[in-house]
Amino acid sequence: MTVRVPLTRRRFLQIMAGATGALIVGVRQARADDGDTPLALLGDPVTRLGPYVRIEPDGRVILGARDPDCGEGTHTSLPRIIADELDADWTRVEVLSLGPDLVSGNDSLHWRYGHQRSGDGSSIPAAWQDLRTAGALARWLLVQAAAQTSGVAAANLRCENSAVIAPDGRRFDYGSLVKSALRQAPPQTAPPLKTPDRFRLIGRPAGDVDAEAMVRGEEKFAIDQYMAEALTAVVLHCPWPDGTLDSIDTQATLAIPGVRKVLQFQPEPGQPLGSTPIANGVAVLADDTWSALRGRDALKLSWKPGKNANASTAAMEQRAHDLLQSQAEPTRHVREDGDFAEAAKKAAHRVEALYTQPFVAHATAEPMNCLVRIDTDRIHVVTPTQSPQEALTVVQRLTGMPASRIDVQVPRTGGGFGRRLDHDFLAEAVTLAKATGTAVKLMWTRDQDLQHDFYRPGALHRMQALLDRRKRLIGWNVRKASASVLAGREVPADRLWTSENNPDALPAGLIPNFSSTWYELDSPLPRGPSRAGHDVVDAFATQMFLDEIAHVLRKDPLDLRMELLGEPRMLPGMAASIPIDTARLANVLQRVAVRIDWRKRRTNGHGLGIAFHHIDGAYCAHAFEVSVRGERLRIHRAVCAIDVGRVVNPLGLQAQAMGATVDGISTALGQIIQIRDGRIVQTDLHDYPLARMAQLPNEVEVISIPSDLAPTGASIVAMPSAAPALASAVSAATTIRVRRLPLMPELLRKL
């Protein structure tokens, strides 16, 4: 049966019958040229979860989580959006992770599930309409079925806890309505969505759906997946990013019981970073991990450095200094408001500072790994990824296998932070599986994971502020030097600046004469996406500089920020369509100030710090109280206020804010990636230290701002303001201006 359905907001509905007679419902984005797209009730057998919603005859409601969960809570928040519209009994809901599915239709290919990407704050905003529509459609079909069964008009029926209820009290469990629901003609337009006053799950706290399994040690991460026939592969990459293998002797390795093969691999010429091996390498394949590791240790090999054999952190930093001090034309004029140069001629006072931040690694809890089996007619992949569709694309390119024959499973992942948006490790696993003709389980050890990362680039910010005779802030100039994350990723040269700068980042739009320029810095280190990326780097320089201006003006740092934000208004964005709401930003600032008792004077080595940031319509502020005694820094309190519009799961948002705050603290305190003689200095967590529990506050207090506005991303906005608020508190406690990260080495050097 084929029914034509007018498109609503360029999407159409899908209804399918599962092999067990289950009702399967989904929504997909329509192409702009689809026109009047036909909606088919597909009857082919379904061996895995169909689009989004599956209701079994026994009453179980199975909901698909389309975005990977690397700790963001998407396996909880996204299904709850569907479940609320569906009026499902949450205690009877099962959540399954959806891998990518490239399907054909209307003479073109499309991704069945639309958005499938985590870690960049886009999951809930992208899902909000789609998943609510899927839930509403399933509910509508069930109500129609109940109306037919009960003889009661659909308008007089209501849904609650996976049942349709008639006015006389009769209850029709969803499972009993499945067969009838499958026979219902689909609606001509998308069913109406609930009004917020009818939400029963959205806005109410829910624990992570995977929490119990994780606590019990039963959750199967990608690194826990096995195939009986798979060889375990451990890798050793060239220590120079652009180096090559000079010589190798595998005799001792192959003599170790269990070791089967030693294979070499290398980056594919012409392929962008992240889709091919990160460096030349050697893999030892064995029957088990222990044998593979012993075999790797027994390898006798030497590497030959490339053209960057003499590269060093000191040299890169000096080049950045030279660029910022020169009169050379910047790579990009990011934003120019007013005339800073003319204002400088008339300014009565000038404030200047230089801020230095290092390269940092992702250091995910679960190192890179991948399980691949290539059969003659199908490929099976289990991979921890933040972008399943890009993962499938890499597999397809390397094998030539049709997408319909590639099965990519995406288990719960032990941290992403942007690292798993790249798929170099997947490319390695597929290459090894092709070469061996058997299944391969690729395992990176911690040293390889740390030394062969796509790093968040360091940066130098040279800041200047202009004050008039009345000590009003009339000019702001920021010159930044950094290596673009987008270099080597098939991005046009005139767009490389976009990974390093945001023209709308405050105080842009708040100061009449504002200038922001970027100088591209060459670096041999591969760079890639990271949690909040340049926002973290830029927020540190901006917020610390505001503190220095406040000191010169003899103003309270909070008062200066409030004066700068001024009257509540919407600032139009140059780079994004989302305007900046100064009232919401002022609100989160005030909320953390009140909670930490900002106006109470601290003594005895204690100090307070405060900072704010915004990303794509989300707003966050932090306040810290610390004390410094001798060489010991103690964080007494950390308060975070966050406004991300309507909150789907308050408990999940609290966890995200806490995690981002701790991540910000840990990165600021002691983490640095250095290069010497072209090689990464840091080798493991002993010299790339994550913050210990004793270094962290006992609790991160999170203030979630209630809102009726559309939801925005939460996983990244809570990190940028953490480090500057912490460093500001340290400066207040010690009178030492922190202008370089990591914080602890700099603090100890100046004490």
Buried (B, 14 or more C-beta within 10 A) or exposed (E): EEEEBEBBEEBBBBBBBBEEEBBBBBBBBBEEEBEEBEBBBEEEEBEEBBBBBBBBBEBBBBBBBBBBBBBBBBBBBBBBBBBBBBBBBBEBBEBBBBBBBBEEBEEEEBBBBBBBBBBBBBBBBBBBBBBBBBBBBBBBBBBBBBBBBBEBEBEEBBBEBBBBBBEEEBEBBBBBBBBBBBEBEBBEEBBEBBEEEEBBBBBBEBEBBBEEEEEEEEBEBBBBBEBEEBBBBBBBBBBBBBBEBEEBEBEBBEEBEBBBBBBEBBBBEEBEBBBBBBBBBBBBBBBEBEBBBBBBEBBEBEBEBBEBBEBBBEEBBEBBBEBBEEEEEBBBEBBEBBEBEEBBEEBEBEBEBBBBBBBBBBBBEBBBBBBBBBEEEEBBBBBBBBBBBBBBBBBBBBBEBEBEBBBBBBBBBBBBBBBBBBBBBBBBBBBBBEBBEBBBBBBBBEBBBBBBBBBBBBBBBBBBBBBBEEBBBBBBBBBBBBBBBBBBBEBEEEEBBBBBBBBBBBBBBBBBBBBBBBBBBEBBBBBBBBBBBBBBBBBBBBBBBBBBBBBEBEBBBBEBBBBBBEEEEEBEBEBBEBBBBBEBBBBBBBBBBBBBBBEEEBEEEBBBBBBBBBBBBBBBBBBBBBBBEEEEBBBBBBBBBBBBBBBBBBBBBBBBBBBBBBBBBBBBBBBBBBBEEBBBBBBBEEEBBBBEEEBBBEEBBBBBBEBEEEBBBBBBBBBBBBBBBBBBBBBBBBEBBBBBBBBBEBBEEEE
